[in-house]
Amino acid sequence: QVHLVESGGGLVQPGGSLTLSCVASGTIYSINVMGWYRQAPGRLRELVAIVTSGNRPTYTNSVRGRFTASRDIAKNTVYLQMNSLKPEDPAVYYCNAVGVRTEPDAGWGDYWGQGTQVTVSS
């Protein structure tokens, strides 16, 4: 079984910064893509950023230039450095892992973390 655990959420003032971390644990051989999604109250869950196994990030337009996503492949960890936080950024941020293999010849699995709350308020 694979588990994703996020950390680093909290309260920050507008313009401030936070760094989220997500560690995937369990029997893991490889992970294709890790990333971050967010869901604000009353809204659908939306993509924030994803990072491939080659450590290439892709961002949604609203965070490009402010957020930086990266992975530590060896540690099965993905990070989200969030700068210049805006009032529209608060949400529960979820970690996602896609294409997880527990063995070289095993099938793929997709997993979600429980989420971490990010609040932006003065």
C-alpha positions in Angstrom: 0.0 0.0 0.0 1.2 3.5 -0.8 0.5 6.6 1.2 1.0 10.2 0.5 1.4 12.6 3.4 1.5 16.4 2.9 2.9 19.0 5.2 3.7 22.7 5.3 0.3 24.2 5.0 -0.7 27.1 7.3 -1.7 30.7 7.6 0.3 33.4 5.7 -0.2 37.0 4.9 -0.9 38.2 1.3 2.4 38.3 -0.5 4.0 35.8 1.8 5.4 32.4 1.1 4.9 28.8 2.1 6.5 25.5 1.1 4.5 22.3 0.9 6.0 18.9 0.9 4.5 15.5 0.1 6.2 12.2 0.8 5.1 9.0 -0.8 5.7 6.0 1.5 5.2 2.3 1.2 6.6 -0.2 -1.3 7.4 2.0 -4.3 9.5 1.1 -7.3 8.8 4.1 -9.4 6.4 7.1 -9.7 5.6 8.6 -13.1 4.2 11.9 -12.1 3.7 13.7 -8.8 1.9 16.9 -8.4 -0.4 19.3 -6.6 -4.0 20.1 -6.9 -6.2 22.4 -4.8 -9.8 22.8 -3.9 -11.4 25.9 -2.4 -14.8 25.8 -0.8 -17.6 25.5 -3.4 -15.2 24.9 -6.2 -13.9 21.9 -8.1 -10.5 20.5 -7.5 -8.0 22.0 -9.9 -4.5 21.3 -11.0 -1.8 23.5 -9.6 1.4 21.9 -10.8 2.7 18.5 -11.9 6.3 17.2 -12.1 7.3 14.4 -14.3 9.9 11.7 -13.5 12.4 13.9 -15.4 11.7 16.7 -12.9 10.0 18.9 -15.5 7.1 20.9 -14.0 4.0 22.1 -15.6 1.9 24.8 -14.0 -1.6 26.2 -14.2 -1.6 29.7 -15.6 -2.7 31.4 -12.3 0.4 30.2 -10.4 3.1 30.3 -13.1 5.9 32.6 -12.0 4.9 32.5 -8.4 4.9 28.8 -7.5 7.8 26.3 -8.1 7.2 22.6 -8.1 10.1 20.1 -7.8 10.7 16.5 -7.0 13.3 14.5 -5.1 13.0 11.3 -7.0 15.1 9.3 -4.6 13.0 10.3 -1.7 9.6 10.0 -3.5 8.9 13.5 -2.5 7.4 16.5 -4.3 7.6 20.1 -3.2 5.6 23.2 -3.9 7.3 26.5 -3.1 4.6 29.2 -3.1 5.6 32.8 -3.3 3.6 36.0 -3.6 0.5 34.3 -2.2 -2.8 36.0 -3.2 -6.2 36.0 -1.7 -7.4 33.6 -4.4 -4.8 31.0 -3.4 -6.4 29.7 -0.2 -7.6 26.1 -0.5 -6.9 22.6 0.6 -3.8 21.5 -1.3 -3.7 17.8 -2.3 -0.7 15.8 -3.4 -1.2 13.3 -6.2 1.0 10.5 -7.5 0.2 9.0 -10.9 1.7 5.9 -12.4 3.0 4.4 -9.2 4.6 1.0 -9.5 5.4 -1.1 -6.4 7.4 -3.6 -8.5 9.1 -3.5 -11.9 6.4 -5.6 -13.5 3.5 -4.4 -11.4 0.6 -2.4 -12.7 0.2 1.3 -12.3 -1.7 2.9 -9.4 -2.8 6.5 -8.6 -2.9 7.9 -5.1 -4.0 11.0 -3.3 -2.9 12.6 0.0 -5.3 13.8 2.6 -4.7 17.5 1.9 -3.2 20.4 3.7 -4.9 23.7 4.3 -3.4 26.9 3.0 -4.9 30.2 4.3 -4.0 33.6 3.1 -5.2 36.4 5.3 -4.0 39.6 6.8 
